[in-house]
Amino acid sequence: MEKRKDFSLNSPMILVVDDDTRLRKLLQKFLRENGFYVFSAANTAEADEIMSWYVFDLLVVDIMMPNENGIDFTKRLRRSGQNIPVLILTAMGETDDRITGLESGADDYLSKPFEPRELLLRINNILRRVMSKPPEKQKTKIKLGRHHYDLDEHILYDGLQRIQLPVAEAALLQLLAERAGQVISREELGQKTGNETNLRTIDVQITRLRRKVEPDPGTPRYIQTIRGKGYSLIPD
């Protein structure tokens, strides 16, 4: 029997998503024996929960699962901007099925049944490719429903149409966009936009921005007021 390899904090983390309990446990055991830190999920809902707590280096995902299959799961990950490598497993081996898997955004495709050593080889090849890639440039576009804001250009778009913002509103939106998801106090916003002596001006500018980007400015979805703390931009 092959001796189990010890994994460290630097060991790649893998999430196996498969509704086949027996295969899931076998894969988890095999990959752990080969030095990976492995979690498993019986469906994509469980995978979402685990991924909210941990950052993985690679996902091994079965196609045929109830509720949401592996193809739709991979597409959803890519639409949300997650570039985590995905290796798809499936009993389907036809060319069209392989193409569909790769078109969904998967990095590789392995048909069942397969040799565990081939799975290991494919996983290591994917991780090697990922590690050799130059780091991706941070996203510069923030989606706000039908609008998006370009951090590089400092321009708000409604679809393809540019929206001309007054200088003060543009500066405020840039500050919020640079720290999207974080709460920025009115005092800091005022200081950085030159309105520290009249914070009410910040509230007025926020109201004007909401009229430009919110479907319902009276119930803001994207530019939110955090009571007692300030404002926060919450993109899609």
Buried (B, 14 or more C-beta within 10 A) or exposed (E): EEEEEEBEEEBBBBBBBBBBEEBBEBBBEBBBBBBBBBBBBBBBEBBBEBBEEEEBBBBBBBBBBEEBBBBBBBBBBBEEEBEBBBBBBBEBEEEEBBEBBBEBBBBBBBBBEEEEEEBBEBBBEBBEEBEEEEEEEEEEEBEBEEBBBBBEEEBBBBEEEEBEBEEBBBBBBBBBBEEBEEBBBBEBBBEBBEBBEEBEBBBEBBEBBBEBBBEEBEEBBBBBBEEEEBBBBBBE
